[in-house]
């Protein structure tokens, strides 16, 4: 056996990919951006290495990039989403920024 990734798709896999692409096309762009924000927040938290499981993935430069991208998306998405939803997204941003400052301080200590 090899460790190379599998690149051939079965007919079933290809059909599933096609359905997924069609579903993405139906999503409003603002929904897709919110999914991207959720992904970025998870990446940022993981790259800060806040849990023992994530400690080996710690990369504060990558965490900062994810937080900056999240912040940029918040500014774009707020024009298309309800204000009460944006309060939650801004709260997540604040938590990420605070965690980053704490992680940075722990690294320099």
C-alpha positions, 0 to 999 in steps of 0.5 A: 500500500502507498501513502499517496492520496486517492485521486480517482473518484467512483461514480458515487463520489462524483455524484456526491461532489456534483450534488454538493456543488449544486447545493453551494450554488443555491446558498445565498452568498451571505450564508456561505460567508458565515460558514467561512467565518465559522471555519476561520474561527475554528482554524484560529482557535486550533492554531493558537494551540489552546488545548492539549490536542491542538498544542502541536499545531500552534502557529500564531502567525496562522492564527492571526491570519485567520482572525484578520480574515474573520474580521474582514468578513464581519465587516462585509457580512454585516451589510447583509445579516441581521444586527442581532446575528452580527452581535454574536459574530462580533463577540466571537471576534472579540474572544478570538482577539483576546485569546490571541493576545493571551497566547502571544503573551504566554509565548513571550513569557 
